[in-house]
Every structure is written in structure tokens, then in C-alpha cells.
Amino acid sequence: MSSLPTPEPSINPTFVCESEEWCSEICVEEPYYGEYEGKRYCVLHFPSKEKAAAFAEALKRKLDAKEFDFRGVWFPDITPFNKFHFSGEVIFSRAFFSAYADFSEAIFDGDVYFTYAKFNSEVSFNSTIFRALAYFRHATFGAEADFELATFSGEADFSVTVFSANTKFGYTTIMDYIKFSGDGNNPTLGEQSWLDLQHARIDNPDHVFFHTLILRPHWFVNVDARKFNFINVEWVSITDWTWKTIDQELDALKIKDISPPHRLLAIAYRQLAVNAEENHRYEEASKFRYMAMDARRLESWRGFAPWRLSWWYWLASGYGERVFQAFVVLLGIWIIAALFYTQVGFARWEPKLASESDVATAKRDEVGKPLRPLSRALTYSLGVMTLQKPEPRPATTAAQTLVMMETILGAVQAALLALAIRRKFMR
């Protein structure tokens, strides 16, 4: 925006501010202030920071008169609304805040509208009290937005609101409906956004709505999301199931100095899993359960802990959540056992017992012969895995041990595979 000399306001009874028609009625008594890009404006709508002194006088007159209609107003400097008590309806629709907007500890007794408002710099609603409707539809926050410790007694609507940076709702009190939604075209919560809901007091969790948004699980640490409404939501980090995605979530928590990160993230994942399962999004619930367990696994030794049963549970089937992994391990047990069967002894014959004297003199083959070719060993291994007790019987201790191990491991792995399949289509 070009730098312009500060014009002198003049009294002109025929002057009509050439701001948008729908907001010009708020400045019918304002004098001509200056021209910008071929249009004549009053001081309230003149789009330049050069007007700061004259604007401050005009704003004071409106506040003293308890006129809270600021439609399309161009705020050139830090706003003076800290601890201000707005006693009636307040309208900031399409207002433009070029500098820090300070509404901290303000009180809004009536409905407040920030429809299509644009915050070019940081904005603070810290400890602000909204006693009626708070309407932020289509507002744009270009920098950090702070709603910490705010109180929303009435409905809060953030539909199609764009948050470009950190958005803090920590310790906020939400007593009625609150809605965050997108339109599917523009990102409501950008890549640099952080929706911080930590320790928010939510009287009715089922009145919290997230609709058509891209969300990240770590935004829901230290808040109970089990009853929230997630509609047409995409979760960034559960599309890929590698440990790197969990690391990204953990790194975000560490940057914010939120600890212990692994345990808090695991709790958030588990609560999101409960939410998904109760709303019949079973595949999504399965992924969240997996990531909850994996976050705890990665807490020490970078996840390598073979002395823990949970580590083997992860290795065998992804905690009973990964069908493909469970199938591959089952396939591995079958093939590896077959390979071992080609190296250990199986009985080559069985003595024929015709009488009691034959029992005393009979000799069994205790040396045996390996199963070959490999195709025969594979068939034998499959029989053992399916509890068929195939012939020949193992002749040596090593062969007997291998058969017992495959019998046990095969049955357990088959059960884990069945569990993983069921969790994908749980009813």
C-alpha cells in the first residue's frame, strides 16, 4: 500500500463515503477525509496507516456514544478495546485490522459479528467474555490468534474461518455450541497452524463440531475429544503408518514444551480412536489405536525393546491392527518352519506291533531323515500349522521342538490375523 500524505478532514454536507454500500451508513455524519485510488473516503474507511491520529478521535467519538457498528472500518493502529465493555450488539463485519488487535479482557454483552473481518497482525481475545453469539464466519487471522481463558456463554461460530498461525483456545470455557468448519476449497487451518485446545473447559463436548477440515492429532492433547463431532475430517498423520509420522507429531509437542509428549500423544490417539469407533469409523479407529500403542513403544530405546511383550505384539501384527503385517508374519512362520524341516530328522518307518512281545523288542527310528524336497516340507509345515498332525512324526528332539513351536506360533499368529481383520470391519 502506497504511503500518502495525511489529508485534512473537511466538512462537506454533500459528501458520501465511497466505501462499500452495505457499510457506508455507519459514516453518514463523518466528513470527507481523503481520496485513495480514485475513491473518496471518511476517516473510518480510509485505507492507510497515515490517518492514525484523526482515526483515534473518530473512534473515541463512536465509543463514547456507544455506537458499536464498525462495518468495513480500517483500523490503522493497535485497537483500544482491551478491557472494554460492549453493552450491546457489536458489528466488525469486513473490518480490517492492520496492526495488533487487542480485545483481551473485553466483555461483549450482546451478539458480536466478525464476519469477513481480516486480522493482518496478531489478535488477542485473552480472557474475553462473550455472553451471546460470537460470529466469526469467513474471518481471516493472518497471525497468531489468542482466545486463551476466554468465555463463550453463547454459540461460537468459526465456519470457513482461516487461521494462518497458532490459534490458542487453552483454558477456554465453552458453554454452548462451537463450530469449526471449512468449505473444502481453501485451507481453514494452514500448514503453520496449531489449534491449541489444551485444558479447555467444555460443558457439552457433543456440541463441539469440526466439519470439512484437515486436522492433526496432536492438537487434541490435554483435552477430551471422545464426544466431539468430526464430520468429513481428514487426519494428516494417519494416512501414512510409519514411525516418522508419529515423530512429526511428537516434535510439534516438544517445540511447544508439552510433556511428557509420548504419553500425552498416546492418550489423545486413544480418545480419538474411541470417538471414531463409537461413530462407526472402524478403519480410522484401528489406525488411531495403532498409533496410540506405537507412541508409547517409541518412548524409550527408539522403540527397540524385545524384552517387552508389547514389542512382540507390535512385530507380529501391529498390535492386532495391521492385517498385511499379521499375514506376512504368518507366511514367514510357515516358510521358515519348512526350511528347518529340510534340516532335521523325521521317522523313516514305524515298527509293526503284532503282540506284546513286539512292543518290548520294537525299535523306533530315532535318527530320521529330513523332509525333502522343499515342496514336501512346505506341505508338512502347513499341516502342522493347521493342527493336522501330519506324517511322518518327528524323530529327533530338534524336530519335535520345531513342530511344537510351529503349532503354538502358527495358532497364535492366525488368531492375531483374525483379530486384525475383525477390527477393520468391526460391528
Buried (B, 14 or more C-beta within 10 A) or exposed (E): EEEBEBBEBEEEEEBEBBBEEEBBEBBEEBBBBBEBEEEBBBBBBBBBBBBBEBBBEBBEEBBEEEEBBBBBBBBBBBBEBBEBEBEEBBBBBBBBBBBBBBBBBBBBBBBBBBBBBBBBBBBBBBBBBBBBBBBBBBBBBBBBBBBBBBBBBBBBBBBBBBBBBBBBBBBBBBBBBBBBBBEEEEEBBEEEBBBBBBEBEBEEBEBBBBBBBBBBBBBBBBBBBBBBBBEEBEBBBBEEBEBEBBBBBBEBBEEBEBEEBBEBBBBBBBBBBBBBBEBEBBBBBBBBBBBBBBBBBBBEEEBEBEEEEEBEBBEBBBBBBBBEBBBEBBEEBBBBBBEBBBEBBBBEEEEEEEEEEEEEEEEEBEEBEBBEEBEBBBEBBBEBBBEEEBEBBBBBEBBBEBBEBBBEBBEBBBEBBEBBBBBEEEE
